[in-house]
Amino acid sequence: MGSQKKWLSETIDWQQEIATFQTSDFSYPSYYTLANFHGIEGGYLNPIAALTYDIVTPLATPPNEQWIRHCLLNAIKIKPQKILDLGCGTGSNTIILKKRFPDALIVGLDLSPYMLIIAQDKAQQKKLAIHWQQGLAEATNFPSGSYDLVTISMVLHETPTKICQEILQESFRLLKPGGQLIILDANQKRLSKAQWLIKLFKEPYSSVYSQGNITTCLNQVGFQQILSKPIWWIYQVTDACKPVTSAQKQRKDE
């Protein structure tokens, strides 16, 4: 609670903290600025969203938030040296990844500078070296084939269908051949039968997300070895691999 009390202080200079992450010419997409995620005016561009996220999330992820997040870790099949956590929010998953892979270079990317401020503070308290950066999950500007592992946690249900597909395409581009993508999010089949839950948490894009199929989207992008596993009642973990071409495999064997 110490960190949360610090950020709840009326004396915090949010604009000064934001300047750590945000460039003057950064432009937010309309799907992000026009949606009041979870009923908060301004969504994740309101500091209240960042201040309350770690308080509300455990209530929204029964039976146990940490258990659900560790289901993502348990799906990792490789020993990654470079990891990208897309839509990292306040860094809960990013920090777990760093603890599991302390020698890996880990980047947490998010659109909200407020969320990144909280994430950075949490990591500093734990003395963890993580690089935090503001950016679009669907257009990161990172070099192709930069990462062994890309993770996406509780993000896709908060994006329009077109952006969701672009995020998966960007993940494919960013992964090295043989790299792994892991997605922790709502189980689409089960969510489609629980529209009351979408209304309860005031999710602007979840209804459309619930009608989709992550496996189909990943196939269309080019991923292989796709496996989705239901987690408890409403969640699922999906992992997929970027294939290694015959030419790449031959060069590796030479």
N, C-alpha and C positions, 0 to 999 in steps of 0.2 A: 504493500500500500504506500510505501514511502515515495516511490516514483510517481504514483498517481497523484499524491498530495502535492508534490512539487509542481506538476503540470497544471493542477487546478488553481495554483496561486494566481491571483489577479495581476501580479507584477510581471508575469512572463512576457517577453517580447517575442511574439509569434513571428512577426515579420522578419526579425533578425535571424531567427532559427530557420525560417523557410529559405532564406537566401543561401543557406548552406547547400541546398539541393536544387533550387529552382533558378534557371536562367531567365533573363528579362524577356526573351522572345518565346518562352514556352507557351504553347497553345493547347488548351484542353478540348477534347472532342465533345460534340453536343450530347452524345449519349450519356456522357458522364456529368455534364453540368446541368442538364435539364431533368435529371432524375433525383428524387429525394429518397435515397436508400434508407431503408428501415424507418421511414417517416421523419427523418431528420432533415430539416430545411437546408438545402445546399449539399446534402449527402456527405461524401467523404472530403469535401472541400470546406467543411465546417469543423473546427477543432473539437467540438463536442463529440463528433463521431469517433475521433481518435482517443479522446479521454475516456469514453465509455466502452470502447470495443472489448477490452480485456475483462471488463466487468460483466458484460452482457453475454459474451460468447460461451462461457461455461453453461449458462442457462439454456442456450440454444443448441448445445451439442451433448445431449444425454446419450448414454449413461455417464460418460466421463470424457471430457475434452481431450485430456492427455492420451487416453487409450485410443481414441479415434485418430489423433494426429500420429501416433506411433504406428498405426496401420499403414500409413504412407511409408514410414521408414522400413517396415517389414517387407514392403514390395520391392525394395532396391536389390537388384541382382548383381550389381557391378561394384567396383571400388573406384569411385569417381575422384578425379583430381581437380576438376572445375565444375562447379554447380551453380545453376541459375534458378532462383526462386521467383517466379513471375507473379505479380500481384501479391507481394509479400505482406502487405498490411502492416501491423505492428510487430512483425518479425517473429511470431511464435514458432512457426515451422522452420524458418531460417535458422533460428537459434538451436533448435533441436538437431537440424542437419549439421551444424557446426560442431555440436557436441559429439555426434556420431562419427563425423569425419574431420577431426581437428586439424589435419594437415592439408585439407582441401582448400582451394581458393573459392570463396562463396560470395555471390552477389545477390542482394535482395533488391528487386525493382518494383516500384509502385507509382501510381499516378498521383497519390495524395502526399504532399509534403508533410502534412500534419501526422499522418500515419508513420512516415519515415522518421520524424523527430522522436516519436515514442519508441520506435524500433531501435534507433541508434542508442537511446538512453538505456534501454533494457540490455543491449549487448555490452555497452560500456560497463554497466554494473556487474556483469558476469565476466568482464575482461576477455571478451571474445572479439577477434578481429574479423569483422564482416564488412564488406563494401556495400554501402547503401546508395541507391541511385534512383532519381525520378525518371520516369519514362513510360512509354506506351508498351504494353505487353504484346500488342499486335505489330509493332514497328520499333524494335529496340535499338536499331542502328549498330548492334554488335556484329562483329565479323561472322561469316558463315562457318559452321563447324567448330565453334569455340568451346562447346561444353560437352562433358561426358553425361551429365544428368541435368534435366530440366524438370522442375516441379511446379505444379499449379494447384493451389489449395483454396477452395471456396471462392473461386473467381468466375468460372464460366456461367454459373446461374445468375450472375449479376451483369451479364453482357448480352447485347442483342445477338441474334443468330449469326449475322454476317461477321460481327467482330469475334465471336466465339470461333468461327472457322478460320479467321485470319490469325488468331492466337495459336491455333494448332499448326497452321502453315509456318508461322514464324518459329515455333518450337522445333519443327522438323528441320528448318534451315539452320538453326543455331546448333543443333546436335551434330556431333561427330558420327561418322558411320559406326554402327554398333552401339551408339549412345541410347540412353533410356529416358522416356518421358513418363512421369507419374502424375496422375490427376486424382485429387481428393475432392469430392463434391457430392451434391445431392444425387440420390438414386433416381434417375428420370422416371422409370416405370412406377415407382412407389410415390414419387412426388406428384405425378399426374393424377393420382387418386386422392391427393390430400391438398386440394386447392385452398382449403380453409387455412392451411399452414402458411401458404404464400400470402394470403390476406393478413394473417396474424402478424407476420414479420415485415409486411409492407415491402415486398420485393417487386420492383417494376418490370423485371425481365424473366422472372422465374417461371411464369406460366408458359411462355413460349419455349423456354429451355426444357421444361418437363415433357414437351411433345417431341423432342428430338431424340437422337441416338448417338452417343459419343463414339461407339464402336464404328458405326457407319462413317462418321466424320473423319475418324482417324484412318480408316481404310482409304477414303477418298484422297487424303493428303499423301499417303504413301507409307504409313507405318505398318509394321508387321508384328507378329507375335502379341496380338492385342488380347488382354485378359481383364475383364471387369469382375470385381468381387464385391458383393453386397456387404455392408458394414452396419450391424445392428438394424435399426428400422428404416432410416431415411437416407443413409449415406452409401457411397460406393467408392472403391479405389480402383482405378484403371491404370494399367501399365502397358506400355508399347515400346517397341524398339525401332530405331532407324536402321534399315537394312544395309548390309555391306555388299557392294557390287562385286561381281566376279573379278573385275580388274583390280579393285581395291584389295580383295582377299589375296590375289596373286602377288601384288606388290608387297603385302605384309609378309607373305611366306618366303619371299626372295631374300 
